[in-house]
Structures are given as C-alpha cells and as structure tokens.
Amino acid sequence: MLRGANDFFLEEVERSMHDSLCVIKRVLESNAVVPGGGSVEVGLSIFLDDYARTLGTREQLAIAEFSEALQIIPKTLAINAAKDATDLIAKLRVFHNAA
C-alpha cells in the first residue's frame, strides 16, 4: 500500500518499488551481483594506468588520458548524489587496489 501527495509521485514510487523487486528477483535467480556506481570504470581506469606505465612511447599518454576520462562517470554519479566526488573516487581506488 502506497500513499503520496499526488498521482505523479505515486507513479514514481510504484515504479521504484517495481524496479527494486525486479532487482531482488534477478539476484535471487542468478545468485550474483554486478557492481555499479562507477566501480567498473574505476577498475578499468586503474588497470589502464598500470598498463600505461609499462609503455615507453607516446601511446602511454593516450592511454593515461583515456583512463582519466573513464573517471568522469563515477564523478558525475557522485555529484548527482550530492556526494564529494574526489573522496568517493579515492575510496573506490583504495577498494580496487586492496581487492
């Protein structure tokens, strides 16, 4: 049973509840969870940074720039969630390096 101020709000709450239940259903069916929130992009960025350091040519610069560009996705997600993007990126990098 859902209550809200207007029909638009109720439709959004209903959609969110449906999405949440679908996520739970998929997790229970597949028995797996895929990381989100930009963690894949940060992991790829770390990998590319490490790979770029092994190169001695101009390709190193292009790979490093692409690696930095990948971090825009988690930064944007953090800003949209009203969080400190720099702090969250640093935490994600720490978690990835520890894993």
SULFEN-V798253 format. One record per backbone hydrogen bond with DSSP energy under -0.5 kcal/mol. CO is the residue of the C=O (numbers start at 1). NH is the residue of the N-H. Records with the same first field share a line. If there is no record, write none. Layout:
CO: NH + NH
This chain:
6: 10
7: 11
8: 12
9: 13
10: 14
11: 15
12: 16
13: 17
14: 18
15: 19
16: 20
17: 21
18: 22
19: 23
20: 24
21: 25
22: 26
23: 27
24: 28
25: 29
26: 30
27: 31
33: 35
36: 39
38: 42
39: 43
40: 44
41: 45
42: 46
43: 47
44: 48
45: 49
46: 50
47: 51
48: 52
49: 53
50: 54
51: 54 + 55
52: 55
57: 60
58: 61 + 62
59: 63
60: 64
61: 65
62: 66
63: 67
64: 68
65: 69
66: 70
67: 71
68: 71
69: 72
70: 73 + 74
71: 75
72: 76
73: 77
74: 78
75: 79
76: 80
77: 81
78: 83
79: 82
83: 85
84: 88
85: 89
86: 90
87: 91
88: 92
89: 93
90: 94
91: 95
92: 96
93: 97
94: 98
95: 99
